[in-house]
């Protein structure tokens, strides 16, 4: 089975994986088990021995630079002895002489995959990918040629990877492998014991014992979301046409834009919708707002948005207009969310959390992002840095933080005052406050 791919010899736990008959596979493996090498070898084997014409295979990592750093070297090593193989370094692509092709992608730019077909795909560290990558993009690419897929990684709590693992258990169409370091025999016991001493219990259980129950290390909101789930506040949250809908944004100029939609009801924050897209302009988002047809909160006669502070900056690329001004050309006015430090914003979000109800279906991807939003790890000092890790969770978490600050801004200043957020008086107060701030900065 492995002859012809430059001396690759599979480790014992992965032999059954290579010999499987199932179309779908999920590998929950401890660190340094060799799962990435085995899966790249599976791509090479499939491409080398396929009977399909113009076969296409892909390796997808959470980020493009991860795919390049982790898998590209393995692709070239395992195909080096194939006569006539050609490499395209700029596209991270290997073309085999039989017409088959292996290419690497990043889930941070999923739209790059759209419109293609695949005969097989590896989704590495699937727990770190946004939930829509599989269902909306990759799965349809496998349909017409009945391609296969393999999900691999280590657990990070109860997210999409956990859901996939649970769903595979009683399904004969899935190959399943869970490889714990204590049982695999792939890591020296002395090394494992040293790792255990240098890690927290949750870190060790997650990384080496493949526990889905271990807390995500450094997560900001995981406990808040878990409590909301326990209290039944992540559920069906219907839109009430009789109440205004507010939106809070994190705008990505070269990456994702994320939007939360919420309504206020007697002190409750009812989050009814979430939306994210990549690489689109203001016109696209204006059309998205219109298509949803919500009763948006208004300043005067115009619906308004809560935008981040950088939305007021003018750019040459937009003809000297700010994002705020561009939205105005499509009939939307806006307020700028007061700029707080990231830590103060996170604290505001935590203070808001006990009042939050979130729609489970419409906000699914946003919820998953909040679960995984976490502090950056300093591998040299072996401590968490006092700043968030920047990955796909950053934009939905930043927009959620903007929502919390916007919500806090609208609260009455005295405890004995009735809430005025939904009245014209509170809206006028907001307008006056915003005008004063603009005058102070001009």
C-alpha positions in Angstrom: 0.0 0.0 0.0 2.8 2.5 0.8 5.3 1.5 -1.8 6.3 4.3 -4.1 6.1 7.3 -1.7 9.7 7.7 -0.6 10.0 5.2 2.1 6.9 6.1 4.1 6.3 3.4 6.8 3.0 4.0 8.7 3.0 3.8 12.5 1.0 0.8 13.8 -2.1 2.8 14.8 -2.5 4.2 11.3 -2.3 1.0 9.3 -6.1 0.4 9.7 -6.7 4.0 8.7 -4.9 3.5 5.4 -6.7 0.2 4.8 -10.2 1.5 5.7 -13.2 1.2 3.3 -15.2 4.0 4.9 -15.7 7.2 3.0 -15.5 9.4 6.1 -12.9 9.2 8.9 -12.2 11.1 12.1 -8.9 10.8 14.0 -8.7 12.2 17.6 -5.0 11.9 18.3 -2.6 13.1 20.9 0.2 15.5 20.1 3.2 14.0 18.2 1.3 10.9 17.3 2.1 11.4 13.6 -1.4 12.0 12.4 -0.5 14.8 10.0 2.2 12.7 8.3 -0.2 9.8 8.0 -2.9 12.0 6.5 -0.5 13.6 4.0 0.6 10.1 3.0 -3.0 9.2 2.5 -3.4 12.1 0.1 -0.3 11.0 -1.8 -1.4 7.4 -1.9 -4.9 8.4 -3.2 -3.4 10.7 -5.8 -0.9 8.2 -6.9 -3.2 5.2 -7.3 -6.5 6.9 -8.3 -8.3 5.7 -11.4 -10.1 9.0 -11.7 -9.0 11.5 -14.4 -7.8 14.9 -13.2 -8.2 13.9 -9.6 -8.0 16.7 -7.0 -6.9 16.3 -3.3 -6.6 18.9 -0.6 -5.1 19.5 2.8 -6.8 22.3 4.8 -5.4 23.8 7.9 -7.0 26.5 10.1 -4.7 29.1 8.5 -2.8 29.1 5.2 0.6 29.7 6.9 0.0 26.7 9.1 -0.6 24.5 6.0 2.6 25.8 4.5 4.6 25.4 7.7 3.2 22.0 8.7 2.3 20.0 5.6 4.1 21.3 2.6 7.4 19.8 3.6 5.7 16.4 4.0 4.1 16.6 0.6 7.4 17.2 -1.1 9.2 14.5 0.9 6.6 11.9 0.3 6.4 12.6 -3.5 10.1 13.2 -4.1 10.6 9.7 -5.7 7.7 10.0 -8.1 9.1 10.5 -11.6 7.7 13.6 -13.3 6.2 15.2 -10.2 6.1 19.0 -10.4 5.8 21.5 -7.6 4.2 25.0 -7.6 5.6 26.8 -4.6 3.4 29.8 -4.9 0.2 27.7 -4.8 1.5 25.0 -2.5 0.6 22.4 -5.2 2.1 19.1 -6.3 1.1 17.8 -9.8 1.6 14.1 -10.4 2.3 12.7 -13.8 -1.1 10.9 -13.9 -2.9 14.2 -13.8 -3.8 14.1 -10.1 -3.1 17.2 -8.0 -2.5 17.8 -4.3 -2.9 21.3 -3.0 -2.8 23.0 0.4 -5.3 25.6 1.7 -6.2 27.6 4.8 -9.6 27.8 6.4 -8.9 31.4 7.1 -9.8 32.1 3.5 -12.4 29.5 2.7 -13.8 31.4 -0.3 -10.6 30.4 -2.2 -12.0 26.8 -2.2 -15.4 27.7 -3.7 -16.1 26.5 -7.2 -13.7 23.6 -7.1 -14.2 19.9 -6.9 -12.4 17.4 -4.6 -11.8 13.7 -4.6 -10.4 13.7 -1.1 -9.7 16.2 1.7 -7.9 16.3 5.0 -9.2 18.8 7.5 -6.4 19.3 10.0 -7.0 20.7 13.5 -10.7 20.9 12.6 -11.5 22.1 16.2 -9.8 25.4 15.2 -11.9 26.0 12.1 -15.2 27.9 11.8 -18.2 25.6 11.7 -19.3 26.8 8.2 -16.1 25.6 6.4 -17.3 22.0 6.2 -21.0 22.3 5.7 -21.1 25.4 3.4 -17.9 25.0 1.4 -16.0 21.6 1.6 -18.9 19.1 1.7 -20.5 20.4 -1.5 -17.1 20.1 -3.3 -17.1 16.3 -2.7 -20.6 15.7 -4.0 -20.4 15.1 -7.7 -17.3 12.9 -7.6 -18.2 11.3 -4.3 -14.9 12.3 -2.6 -13.8 11.3 0.9 -12.9 13.4 3.9 -10.8 13.0 7.0 -11.2 15.1 10.1 -8.1 15.2 12.4 -7.0 17.0 15.5 -6.9 17.2 19.3 -10.0 18.2 21.3 -10.8 21.7 22.3 -14.0 21.4 24.3 -17.4 20.8 23.0 -17.3 22.3 19.5 -17.7 21.1 15.9 -14.9 18.6 16.2 -16.7 17.1 19.3 -20.0 17.1 17.4 -18.4 15.2 14.5 -16.8 12.7 16.9 -20.1 12.0 18.7 -22.0 11.7 15.4 -19.6 9.2 14.0 -19.8 6.7 16.9 -22.8 4.7 15.8 -22.4 5.4 12.1 -20.9 2.6 10.0 -20.0 5.1 7.2 -17.3 6.5 9.5 -13.8 5.2 10.4 -13.0 6.2 14.0 -9.7 6.4 15.8 -9.0 7.9 19.2 -5.4 7.7 20.2 -4.4 8.6 23.8 -0.7 9.0 24.7 -1.1 6.7 27.7 -2.2 3.8 25.5 -0.6 4.5 22.1 3.0 3.7 23.1 4.3 6.3 20.6 5.8 8.7 23.2 8.4 7.6 25.8 6.7 7.3 29.3 9.5 9.4 30.8 8.8 12.2 28.3 5.1 12.0 29.1 5.7 12.3 32.8 7.9 15.4 32.2 5.1 16.9 30.0 2.5 16.2 32.7 4.6 18.1 35.3 5.0 21.1 33.1 1.3 21.4 32.1 -2.0 22.0 33.9 -4.2 19.0 34.3 -6.6 20.4 31.7 -3.8 21.0 29.2 -2.4 17.5 29.7 -5.8 15.8 29.4 -6.6 17.8 26.3 -3.3 17.5 24.4 -2.2 14.1 25.4 -5.2 12.2 26.6 -7.6 13.6 24.0 -10.3 14.7 26.5 -13.2 16.7 25.1 -14.2 17.5 28.7 -11.0 19.4 29.6 -11.4 23.1 29.7 -10.0 25.1 26.8 -6.8 26.6 28.2 -7.0 30.4 28.3 -10.5 30.6 27.1 -12.2 33.9 27.9 -15.9 33.0 27.6 -16.1 29.2 27.8 -17.5 29.2 31.3 -20.0 31.9 30.5 -21.2 30.0 27.5 -21.4 26.8 29.4 -23.5 28.5 32.1 -25.8 30.0 29.5 -26.3 26.5 28.1 -27.0 25.0 31.5 -29.5 27.7 32.2 -31.3 27.2 28.9 -30.3 30.7 27.5 -28.8 29.2 24.3 -32.0 28.2 22.6 -34.6 29.4 20.0 -34.7 33.2 20.3 -37.3 34.5 17.9 -37.3 37.9 16.3 -39.9 40.2 17.6 -41.0 42.6 14.8 -42.4 45.0 17.4 -39.0 45.8 18.9 -35.9 47.4 17.3 -33.0 45.3 16.2 -29.5 46.6 17.0 -26.3 45.5 15.3 -22.7 45.6 16.5 -19.8 45.1 14.0 -16.2 44.2 13.7 -15.1 45.3 10.3 -12.3 43.4 8.6 -10.6 45.2 5.7 -8.5 42.3 4.6 -10.2 39.5 6.5 -13.5 38.8 8.2 -16.3 41.1 9.1 -18.6 39.9 11.9 -22.0 41.2 12.9 -24.3 40.4 15.9 -28.0 41.3 15.9 -29.9 41.8 19.2 -33.0 43.1 20.8 -33.6 44.5 24.3 -36.5 43.2 26.4 -36.8 44.2 30.0 -33.2 44.0 30.8 -32.6 40.9 28.6 -30.2 41.0 25.7 -31.8 38.7 23.1 -29.2 37.9 20.4 -31.3 36.8 17.4 -28.8 36.5 14.6 -25.1 36.4 13.6 -23.4 37.0 10.2 -19.8 36.9 9.0 -18.2 37.2 5.6 -14.7 37.7 4.1 -13.4 40.2 1.7 -16.6 42.0 0.9 -17.4 45.7 0.6 -19.9 47.9 2.3 -22.5 47.5 -0.5 -22.5 43.7 0.1 -23.2 44.2 3.8 -25.9 46.8 3.1 -27.7 44.3 0.9 -27.3 41.7 3.6 -29.0 44.0 6.1 -31.8 44.8 3.7 -32.4 41.1 2.9 -32.9 40.2 6.5 -35.7 42.7 6.7 -35.4 43.4 10.4 -37.0 46.4 12.1 -33.6 48.2 12.8 -33.3 50.8 15.5 -33.4 54.3 14.0 -31.8 57.7 14.5 -34.4 60.0 13.3 -35.7 58.2 10.1 -32.6 56.2 9.3 -31.7 52.8 10.7 -28.4 52.9 12.5 -25.5 50.5 13.2 -23.0 50.3 16.1 -19.6 50.5 14.3 -16.1 50.1 15.7 -13.9 53.2 16.2 -11.8 52.6 13.0 -15.0 52.8 10.9 -14.7 56.6 11.1 -11.3 56.7 9.4 -11.1 57.7 5.8 -9.1 55.6 3.4 -7.6 56.2 0.0 -8.9 52.8 -1.2 -12.5 53.9 -0.7 -12.1 57.3 -2.5 -11.4 59.2 0.7 -14.6 58.0 2.5 -14.8 56.2 5.8 -16.8 53.0 6.3 -19.3 55.1 8.3 -19.8 57.5 5.3 -20.1 54.6 2.9 -22.9 53.0 4.9 -24.6 56.4 4.8 -24.7 56.3 1.0 -26.8 53.1 1.3 -29.3 54.6 3.8 -27.7 53.6 7.1 -26.4 55.9 9.7 -24.3 54.9 12.6 -22.9 55.4 16.1 -19.2 54.7 16.9 -18.7 52.4 19.8 -16.5 54.1 22.5 -13.0 52.7 22.3 -12.0 50.7 25.4 -9.0 48.5 25.9 -9.5 44.9 24.9 -9.5 43.7 28.5 -12.0 46.3 29.5 -14.2 45.3 26.6 -13.9 41.6 27.6 -14.9 42.5 31.1 -18.0 44.4 29.8 -18.9 41.3 27.8 -18.7 39.1 30.9 -20.8 41.6 32.9 -23.5 41.4 30.1 -23.4 37.6 29.8 -25.9 36.7 32.6 -28.5 38.8 30.7 -27.8 37.2 27.3 -30.1 34.8 25.4 -28.7 33.6 22.1 -30.4 31.8 19.2 -28.7 28.4 18.9 -29.2 28.0 15.2 -28.7 31.4 13.7 -25.8 32.2 16.0 -24.2 28.8 15.9 -20.9 29.9 14.3 -20.7 32.9 16.6 -21.3 30.8 19.7 -18.5 28.4 18.7 -16.2 31.3 18.2 -16.9 32.6 21.7 -16.2 29.2 23.2 -12.8 29.1 21.6 -11.7 32.7 21.9 -8.7 32.5 24.1 -5.5 34.1 25.3 -2.2 33.8 23.4 0.3 31.3 24.8 3.9 32.3 25.3 5.8 29.1 24.6 9.1 30.5 25.9 7.8 31.7 29.2 5.2 28.9 29.5 2.5 31.5 30.5 -0.5 33.0 28.8 0.0 36.5 27.4 -2.3 39.3 28.4 -3.8 39.5 24.9 -6.1 37.3 22.8 -4.8 34.8 20.2 -5.6 36.2 16.7 -7.4 33.5 14.7 -10.9 33.1 13.1 -12.5 33.6 16.5 -11.1 37.1 16.9 -13.7 38.9 14.7 -16.9 37.4 16.2 -15.5 37.9 19.7 -14.5 41.5 18.9 -18.0 42.2 17.5 -19.5 40.7 20.7 -17.3 42.9 22.7 -18.5 45.9 20.7 -22.0 44.8 21.4 -21.4 44.7 25.2 -19.9 48.2 25.2 -22.8 49.6 23.1 -25.3 47.9 25.5 -23.5 49.4 28.5 -23.5 52.9 26.9 -27.2 52.8 26.6 -27.9 51.8 30.2 -29.4 54.4 32.6 -26.8 56.0 34.9 -28.8 55.6 38.1 -30.1 52.2 39.4 -33.5 53.7 40.3 -34.2 55.0 36.8 -36.2 52.9 34.3 -34.4 51.6 31.3 -34.8 54.1 28.4 -32.9 52.2 25.6 -36.0 51.6 23.5 -37.4 55.1 23.8 -36.9 58.1 21.6 -35.4 60.0 24.7 -32.5 57.6 25.0 -31.8 57.7 21.3 -31.7 61.5 21.4 -29.3 61.3 24.3 -27.1 59.0 22.3 -27.1 61.4 19.4 -26.1 64.4 21.6 -23.4 62.4 23.3 -22.0 61.3 19.9 -22.0 64.8 18.5 -20.2 66.1 21.6 -17.5 63.4 21.2 -17.1 64.3 17.5 -16.7 68.0 18.3 -14.1 67.2 21.0 -12.0 65.3 18.6 -12.2 67.8 15.6 
